[in-house]
Amino acid sequence: MAVNLYIPPESHIFAVAGVEIGTAEAGIRKANRRDLTVFRLAEGSSVAGVFTLNRFRAAPVQLCEAHLAAGQGIRAMVINTGNANAGTGETGLQAAKDTCQALAGLLGIEPAQVLPFSTGVILEPLPVDRLTAGLPQAIADLQDNNWFAAAHSIMTTDTQPKIVSQRVALGNNTITITGISKGAGMIRPNMATMLGYLATDAGIAPDLLKEMVRSIADRSFNRITVDGDTSTNDSFIIVATGKSQVRIDSTSDPLYEPLYTALADAATELAQKIVRDAEGATKFMTVQVEQAKTSEEALKVAYAVAQSPLVKTAFFASDPNLGRILCAIGYAGIADLDVNGINLWLGDVLVAKNGGRNPDYQEADGQRVMKEPEILVRIALGRGDVSDTVYTCDFSHEYVSINADYRS
C-alpha cells in the first residue's frame, strides 16, 4: 500500500500544449491491460534525457541516446511495459529500431525522431510484432490531456499512478508543467528501474535543457533508493514544447531560476512518489546528512543508511534498534570519520550524542517515531557545513513476495 501518495484529480491534471498522448492494449505480456503508450510532440520541441549507468543498458536506452545525439528533433516517444528488451543483444536492438521505424511511418516522421522506452522483465525477447500491431490503436487514441491514462499504462509492479501537474506564473505569463513516472522496485540512484517524463509548454534552448535535465535528475531521481539495485532501463526525459509565451535561452534570463525550481520540484515529487509506492513499502523515510565536508561524503552516509537491509527491516517492524544506523554510518567509507563527533536524531528525538547513546534517550520515544508512516533520520557528522538528502522506504514481507513472484 502506497505511503501518503497523492494522486491529483483529473480536473487538476493540465494538458501541455504541444503534447498528445495515446495508449493501447498490445498484449506485450498480459492481456486486457493498456501496456503501450505513444507521445506525439509538436515540431520544434526541445527534448533532453538522462539514462541508466548500468553496463547492461537496454536496447531502447542505447537507441534513445543515439537519436538524441543525432539532433534531428524528437517528435515522438513510445513506451511499452511487460518487457524490458534488455539483455537481448543485437536482436533486441533491431526490435527497438523496428519499433521506431513502425511508429515513424505511421506519424510521417523519421525513425531518428522517435525515442523508444521499455520496462518489465529482463532477458526475454521483445514481442515486437504485438507492439507494432498496437501502435495504430495508440495513435487513434492521441489526445492533448491523456496523462492520467498514460500514468496507468506505464506501470509494472506499481500499485498507484504517479502524476504531477501545475500551472506556474512566470513574469507576466503562466506556464504548465505536467509529468508522470513509474517505478517500485530495482530502485537505486544513478537512475533506477524507473521511467520519468516531464513536459512544459515553456520554450527552453536545447543545449540549456541538456544541462537542466542532468542537474534536475541529480536533485530528484538520483536521490531515491528502494533496494540498491540499478536497473537496465532507467530514463528521465524533459520536453519543452515552446507553445507558451515564455522562452528561455540562458541561465542569465531572470525567468530561468523560477522555471528551473518549478521543474526540479515537479521531478522531486515524481521521484518521491516512486519511493512512496515502493514494493511492499509501509514507511517513507528521509535520510538527511548534515555537517559533512562534501556532498559526496554526505551521500555516502545517506545511502549506507538508506540501503541497509538491517535498518530497513527494523523500520518495518517499528523496532528502534538504532545501533544499526550507527553501524551503517561507520561502514559508509569515510576513512577519517571521527565517530565521537556524530549526533543522530530520529524525528525530533536525539538518539545518539557525540558518538554514543544520548543519556536522555528513552526507547519509548524512538518507538513512537518509528510507528509513524513518514520518518526523518537526521545525522550530523560534525565535519563541515554541507548537507544532502536521500529518500527511501522500509523492507516488508511483501517486498520479498512481489519479487519472488515477479515473473509468474
Backbone torsions as a table, in degrees:
resi	resn	phi	psi	omega
1	MET	NA	130.1	-176.8
2	ALA	-64.9	147.1	-176.8
3	VAL	-97.2	104.7	175.4
4	ASN	49.6	45.5	179.5
5	LEU	-90.9	118.5	-177.9
6	TYR	-88.2	125.2	174.0
7	ILE	-110.0	113.7	-178.3
8	PRO	-65.7	146.2	173.8
9	PRO	-63.1	154.5	-176.3
10	GLU	-59.5	-27.3	178.3
11	SER	-68.2	-16.4	179.1
12	HIS	-105.9	13.0	174.0
13	ILE	-104.9	112.1	-168.7
14	PHE	-98.5	135.8	175.5
15	ALA	-64.9	145.5	174.5
16	VAL	-106.2	115.3	-178.9
17	ALA	-55.7	130.6	-179.2
18	GLY	98.6	-0.4	178.7
19	VAL	-124.3	125.2	172.4
20	GLU	-121.0	144.3	-175.7
21	ILE	-133.6	138.0	174.1
22	GLY	-136.9	149.3	178.9
23	THR	-127.5	162.7	-177.9
24	ALA	-154.2	161.1	171.6
25	GLU	-96.6	104.9	-178.3
26	ALA	-102.6	-10.1	-179.3
27	GLY	66.3	37.3	-178.4
28	ILE	-59.1	-45.7	178.4
29	ARG	-130.5	-40.5	-178.7
30	LYS	-128.6	147.2	179.3
31	ALA	-80.5	160.6	172.0
32	ASN	61.9	36.3	171.0
33	ARG	-145.6	144.6	178.4
34	ARG	-75.7	117.7	-174.2
35	ASP	-133.0	13.2	-179.6
36	LEU	-135.6	129.1	-177.1
37	THR	-131.0	135.8	177.8
38	VAL	-123.6	131.3	170.7
39	PHE	-107.4	130.7	169.8
40	ARG	-111.6	126.8	-173.8
41	LEU	-110.7	144.0	179.8
42	ALA	-63.7	146.6	176.0
43	GLU	-59.5	137.7	-179.0
44	GLY	91.6	-1.6	177.4
45	SER	-65.7	142.1	170.7
46	SER	-90.4	135.3	-178.8
47	VAL	-135.7	132.6	177.8
48	ALA	-143.8	155.0	-177.8
49	GLY	-153.6	163.4	171.2
50	VAL	-129.2	152.7	-169.5
51	PHE	-137.6	171.6	-177.1
52	THR	-55.8	151.6	173.0
53	LEU	-99.7	2.4	176.3
54	ASN	-62.2	133.0	-178.0
55	ARG	-67.9	-22.4	173.5
56	PHE	-88.6	52.8	179.8
57	ARG	-60.5	130.5	-177.3
58	ALA	-63.1	156.7	-179.4
59	ALA	-54.5	-45.9	179.7
60	PRO	-63.6	-32.0	176.4
61	VAL	-63.7	-45.2	178.1
62	GLN	-59.1	-41.3	-177.8
63	LEU	-72.8	-37.3	175.7
64	CYS	-57.8	-47.0	-179.2
65	GLU	-62.0	-41.1	179.9
66	ALA	-66.3	-42.3	-177.8
67	HIS	-70.2	-36.8	175.5
68	LEU	-65.6	-39.1	179.5
69	ALA	-68.3	-27.5	-178.2
70	ALA	-67.2	-27.2	173.0
71	GLY	70.3	28.1	-179.6
72	GLN	-86.6	-4.7	-178.7
73	GLY	91.8	106.5	-176.7
74	ILE	-74.1	130.0	-178.5
75	ARG	-117.7	-11.1	-177.4
76	ALA	-156.5	155.8	172.3
77	MET	-134.1	145.5	178.1
78	VAL	-133.0	131.5	-174.6
79	ILE	-128.0	127.3	171.7
80	ASN	-117.6	145.9	172.6
81	THR	-110.8	165.4	178.7
82	GLY	97.4	-20.3	-179.4
83	ASN	-151.9	126.2	-175.1
84	ALA	-82.9	-16.3	-173.8
85	ASN	48.0	47.5	178.9
86	ALA	-126.1	145.1	-174.0
87	GLY	68.4	31.7	-174.5
88	THR	-116.3	3.4	172.7
89	GLY	61.2	-150.3	-177.5
90	GLU	-65.6	-32.0	178.1
91	THR	-62.2	-41.9	178.9
92	GLY	-67.0	-39.8	178.3
93	LEU	-63.1	-40.5	178.1
94	GLN	-65.7	-36.8	177.5
95	ALA	-62.3	-41.2	177.4
96	ALA	-64.9	-39.7	177.6
97	LYS	-65.0	-40.9	178.9
98	ASP	-63.0	-37.0	177.5
99	THR	-61.8	-46.6	179.4
100	CYS	-64.1	-41.1	179.2
101	GLN	-60.8	-44.7	-177.6
102	ALA	-65.5	-45.8	-179.3
103	LEU	-67.2	-40.6	178.8
104	ALA	-59.4	-42.8	179.8
105	GLY	-62.7	-38.4	-179.7
106	LEU	-72.3	-30.0	-177.6
107	LEU	-98.1	-6.3	179.9
108	GLY	72.1	37.3	177.9
109	ILE	-127.6	-178.0	179.5
110	GLU	-90.5	148.5	178.6
111	PRO	-56.4	-34.1	-179.8
112	ALA	-71.6	-5.8	176.3
113	GLN	-95.2	9.1	-179.7
114	VAL	-113.7	134.8	172.8
115	LEU	-107.6	121.8	178.3
116	PRO	-98.4	147.2	178.2
117	PHE	-139.9	142.2	177.4
118	SER	-136.6	150.1	175.4
119	THR	-151.3	142.1	-177.9
120	GLY	145.7	-142.4	-174.9
121	VAL	-76.5	136.0	179.5
122	ILE	-90.0	151.3	172.8
123	LEU	76.6	20.8	175.7
124	GLU	-124.4	141.1	-178.8
125	PRO	-61.7	139.2	176.3
126	LEU	-74.0	125.2	176.7
127	PRO	-75.0	75.5	-170.7
128	VAL	-64.2	-29.6	178.4
129	ASP	-63.4	-42.3	177.9
130	ARG	-66.7	-39.7	-179.6
131	LEU	-61.8	-52.1	-177.1
132	THR	-67.3	-30.4	177.2
133	ALA	-66.9	-25.7	179.4
134	GLY	-84.6	-11.6	-176.2
135	LEU	-61.1	-44.0	178.9
136	PRO	-57.7	-37.7	177.8
137	GLN	-64.4	-41.5	178.8
138	ALA	-65.8	-39.8	179.8
139	ILE	-67.0	-39.7	178.4
140	ALA	-63.5	-23.2	-178.3
141	ASP	-91.1	0.6	-176.0
142	LEU	-56.6	125.3	178.8
143	GLN	-140.5	157.8	-176.8
144	ASP	-79.9	-11.8	176.8
145	ASN	-139.7	69.3	179.5
146	ASN	-112.7	28.4	-175.4
147	TRP	-64.2	-38.6	-177.3
148	PHE	-63.7	-44.1	177.7
149	ALA	-64.8	-39.4	-179.7
150	ALA	-65.7	-38.2	179.2
151	ALA	-61.2	-34.8	175.5
152	HIS	-74.8	-39.7	-173.6
153	SER	-65.7	-30.6	-176.9
154	ILE	-88.2	-0.3	-177.8
155	MET	-71.1	147.6	169.9
156	THR	-119.0	-94.1	176.8
157	THR	-86.8	4.0	174.9
158	ASP	-58.1	146.0	173.6
159	THR	-102.2	-16.9	-178.8
160	GLN	-136.1	147.2	173.2
161	PRO	-72.0	151.4	-177.8
162	LYS	-120.5	111.8	-173.8
163	ILE	-137.1	143.3	170.4
164	VAL	-135.8	141.9	-179.9
165	SER	-155.6	137.2	-179.8
166	GLN	-158.8	157.2	170.7
167	ARG	-111.5	133.7	-172.0
168	VAL	-126.2	130.0	176.0
169	ALA	-80.4	125.1	175.5
170	LEU	-126.9	109.9	-175.7
171	GLY	61.3	-127.0	-179.8
172	ASN	-94.1	7.3	-175.7
173	ASN	-122.4	166.3	175.8
174	THR	-122.9	132.5	177.1
175	ILE	-113.6	165.6	177.5
176	THR	-116.7	139.0	173.4
177	ILE	-129.3	123.2	177.7
178	THR	-138.3	142.7	-179.4
179	GLY	-156.5	163.6	176.8
180	ILE	-136.6	159.2	174.3
181	SER	-147.8	164.9	172.8
182	LYS	-142.6	152.0	178.5
183	GLY	152.2	142.1	178.9
184	ALA	-149.4	-28.6	177.6
185	GLY	-141.3	174.4	-170.9
186	MET	51.6	51.6	-176.2
187	ILE	-113.6	123.7	176.2
188	ARG	-154.3	152.9	178.9
189	PRO	-60.1	173.3	-167.3
190	ASN	63.7	40.9	-175.0
191	MET	74.4	161.3	-173.8
192	ALA	-139.1	-176.2	177.5
193	THR	-74.2	75.2	-175.4
194	MET	-143.7	153.2	170.3
195	LEU	-123.4	136.4	178.3
196	GLY	-138.5	133.3	-179.4
197	TYR	-132.6	123.1	-178.5
198	LEU	-127.1	130.0	-177.8
199	ALA	-129.4	146.9	175.3
200	THR	-140.6	152.5	175.6
201	ASP	-89.5	2.9	171.7
202	ALA	-68.4	152.5	173.9
203	GLY	-94.5	128.5	179.6
204	ILE	-132.1	129.0	179.1
205	ALA	-56.4	138.6	-174.9
206	PRO	-54.4	-45.4	-178.7
207	ASP	-66.0	-36.5	178.4
208	LEU	-67.5	-39.3	179.7
209	LEU	-64.0	-34.8	176.9
210	LYS	-60.2	-42.4	178.1
211	GLU	-67.0	-41.2	-176.8
212	MET	-65.3	-42.0	-175.4
213	VAL	-65.7	-37.0	177.4
214	ARG	-65.4	-46.3	-178.4
215	SER	-65.5	-42.2	-179.3
216	ILE	-67.3	-38.9	176.6
217	ALA	-60.3	-41.2	179.9
218	ASP	-64.0	-31.1	-179.1
219	ARG	-84.0	-13.3	-171.0
220	SER	-128.0	-80.7	-175.3
221	PHE	-67.8	-23.3	175.9
222	ASN	-91.5	19.6	174.5
223	ARG	-124.9	22.3	177.8
224	ILE	-124.7	150.6	173.9
225	THR	-154.2	137.4	174.8
226	VAL	-109.5	-53.9	-173.7
227	ASP	-134.1	5.2	175.9
228	GLY	82.6	2.9	179.3
229	ASP	-95.6	125.4	176.3
230	THR	-93.2	123.6	-173.1
231	SER	-80.2	176.9	-178.6
232	THR	-95.0	-8.9	-167.6
233	ASN	-125.1	6.2	-172.8
234	ASP	-58.6	134.2	-179.4
235	SER	-150.1	137.9	174.1
236	PHE	-133.3	123.0	-173.7
237	ILE	-122.8	137.9	168.8
238	ILE	-117.0	132.3	177.3
239	VAL	-116.3	130.0	175.2
240	ALA	-121.8	107.2	-171.9
241	THR	-80.4	-23.5	-179.5
242	GLY	74.6	18.7	-177.1
243	LYS	-87.6	-3.5	173.9
244	SER	-94.9	-175.8	179.4
245	GLN	-86.2	-1.0	-177.8
246	VAL	-94.0	129.6	176.3
247	ARG	-137.1	124.8	-177.6
248	ILE	-123.5	125.0	-176.0
249	ASP	-112.7	-12.5	-177.6
250	SER	-155.5	164.4	179.3
251	THR	-70.5	-14.7	180.0
252	SER	-80.9	-11.9	177.5
253	ASP	-63.0	131.9	-178.4
254	PRO	-61.7	-19.4	178.6
255	LEU	-88.9	-6.1	-176.9
256	TYR	-62.4	-51.2	-175.1
257	GLU	-60.6	-47.7	178.8
258	PRO	-65.4	-32.7	177.0
259	LEU	-69.0	-45.4	178.4
260	TYR	-57.7	-46.5	-178.3
261	THR	-61.9	-42.2	-179.6
262	ALA	-64.6	-42.2	178.0
263	LEU	-66.7	-42.6	-179.8
264	ALA	-65.1	-39.3	178.2
265	ASP	-64.8	-40.7	178.7
266	ALA	-64.3	-43.1	179.1
267	ALA	-64.6	-39.9	179.3
268	THR	-64.2	-39.8	177.6
269	GLU	-63.7	-42.7	177.8
270	LEU	-63.2	-41.1	179.7
271	ALA	-64.5	-44.9	179.6
272	GLN	-64.0	-32.6	178.8
273	LYS	-66.1	-31.2	174.7
274	ILE	-61.6	-44.0	179.5
275	VAL	-68.9	-39.5	179.4
276	ARG	-61.8	-29.3	-179.3
277	ASP	-107.0	22.3	-179.3
278	ALA	-61.2	154.2	-175.6
279	GLU	-56.3	114.5	177.1
280	GLY	75.1	6.9	-174.1
281	ALA	-66.7	139.0	172.7
282	THR	-121.0	-10.5	-179.9
283	LYS	-139.7	143.2	175.5
284	PHE	-107.4	122.7	-174.0
285	MET	-119.9	134.1	173.8
286	THR	-106.4	121.1	178.4
287	VAL	-106.1	109.7	-175.4
288	GLN	-112.0	120.1	179.2
289	VAL	-110.7	129.1	-179.4
290	GLU	-131.2	172.2	-178.8
291	GLN	58.3	36.5	173.7
292	ALA	-91.9	162.7	175.8
293	LYS	-75.3	-40.0	-176.1
294	THR	-139.3	162.8	174.9
295	SER	-63.7	-35.4	-179.3
296	GLU	-59.4	-45.7	-178.5
297	GLU	-75.3	-30.1	174.8
298	ALA	-61.7	-41.9	-179.7
299	LEU	-71.1	-34.3	175.5
300	LYS	-56.0	-46.2	-179.2
301	VAL	-68.8	-45.1	-177.6
302	ALA	-60.4	-44.4	-179.3
303	TYR	-70.6	-35.2	177.7
304	ALA	-59.1	-42.6	179.1
305	VAL	-72.0	-46.9	-173.4
306	ALA	-66.6	-27.0	-175.9
307	GLN	-103.2	2.1	179.9
308	SER	-71.9	118.8	176.7
309	PRO	-60.1	-33.2	-180.0
310	LEU	-68.4	-40.9	176.6
311	VAL	-64.5	-46.4	-174.0
312	LYS	-66.7	-37.5	178.2
313	THR	-72.1	-33.2	176.0
314	ALA	-63.5	-40.0	178.8
315	PHE	-67.1	-37.1	176.6
316	PHE	-59.4	-40.5	-178.2
317	ALA	-82.5	-2.5	-173.9
318	SER	56.2	35.9	-178.0
319	ASP	-101.1	112.3	-177.8
320	PRO	-75.6	57.3	175.0
321	ASN	-85.5	69.9	-165.1
322	LEU	-82.4	-6.5	171.1
323	GLY	-60.8	-24.3	177.1
324	ARG	-62.5	-33.5	177.5
325	ILE	-68.3	-44.5	177.9
326	LEU	-60.8	-40.0	178.6
327	CYS	-59.1	-45.4	-179.7
328	ALA	-64.7	-39.6	176.5
329	ILE	-59.0	-41.6	-176.2
330	GLY	-66.8	-30.8	-179.9
331	TYR	-100.3	13.5	-176.6
332	ALA	-67.0	-18.4	175.6
333	GLY	107.9	18.3	174.6
334	ILE	-97.1	102.2	-169.3
335	ALA	-63.5	-35.4	-175.8
336	ASP	-102.5	24.4	-178.4
337	LEU	-66.3	126.4	174.8
338	ASP	-95.1	103.2	-174.6
339	VAL	-67.5	-17.8	179.1
340	ASN	-70.4	-10.8	178.5
341	GLY	-98.7	6.0	-172.4
342	ILE	-94.0	134.7	171.3
343	ASN	-119.7	144.5	-178.2
344	LEU	-132.8	128.1	176.0
345	TRP	-115.8	143.4	168.5
346	LEU	-114.5	106.4	-170.6
347	GLY	60.6	-124.4	179.8
348	ASP	-96.0	10.5	-174.9
349	VAL	-103.4	121.8	175.6
350	LEU	-79.6	110.5	-174.7
351	VAL	-91.2	-50.2	-178.6
352	ALA	-121.6	138.2	-177.3
353	LYS	-131.9	125.8	-179.4
354	ASN	53.9	40.9	173.5
355	GLY	84.2	0.1	179.6
356	GLY	-135.5	173.1	-179.5
357	ARG	-60.3	130.2	175.8
358	ASN	-63.7	123.9	-177.4
359	PRO	-56.3	-25.5	-178.1
360	ASP	-91.7	-1.6	-176.6
361	TYR	-72.5	133.2	175.4
362	GLN	-117.1	132.2	-177.2
363	GLU	-59.0	-30.3	178.1
364	ALA	-61.2	-33.7	177.8
365	ASP	-68.1	-42.0	178.0
366	GLY	-64.8	-39.9	-179.8
367	GLN	-66.9	-35.5	177.0
368	ARG	-58.0	-45.3	-179.7
369	VAL	-68.4	-41.5	-175.0
370	MET	-68.7	-16.6	176.7
371	LYS	-80.4	-11.2	-179.8
372	GLU	-74.2	151.1	178.4
373	PRO	-73.7	-22.6	177.8
374	GLU	-125.3	128.2	-170.9
375	ILE	-133.1	135.5	174.2
376	LEU	-102.6	123.5	170.7
377	VAL	-105.6	116.6	-175.3
378	ARG	-117.9	127.0	-175.0
379	ILE	-126.0	124.2	175.6
380	ALA	-108.6	120.7	-175.7
381	LEU	-86.9	-19.3	179.7
382	GLY	67.7	33.3	-175.7
383	ARG	-120.9	-17.2	-175.9
384	GLY	-176.9	-152.7	-175.4
385	ASP	-127.8	22.5	-178.8
386	VAL	-100.1	138.5	178.9
387	SER	-125.8	153.3	171.5
388	ASP	-155.9	162.9	-171.0
389	THR	-138.3	142.0	176.0
390	VAL	-129.2	145.1	179.8
391	TYR	-111.9	135.7	-177.8
392	THR	-149.4	-169.9	-178.4
393	CYS	-145.4	178.4	177.6
394	ASP	-86.1	172.2	172.5
395	PHE	-109.4	125.6	-179.8
396	SER	-118.1	173.4	173.7
397	HIS	-58.7	-34.8	-175.7
398	GLU	-65.1	-32.2	177.7
399	TYR	-59.3	-44.4	179.3
400	VAL	-63.7	-44.1	-178.3
401	SER	-62.1	-45.5	-179.0
402	ILE	-59.8	-45.7	-175.2
403	ASN	-79.4	-25.4	174.7
404	ALA	-70.1	-30.1	-176.1
405	ASP	-104.9	11.9	-168.1
406	TYR	-56.5	-39.7	-175.3
407	ARG	-91.0	-3.5	-176.1
408	SER	-94.5	NA	NA
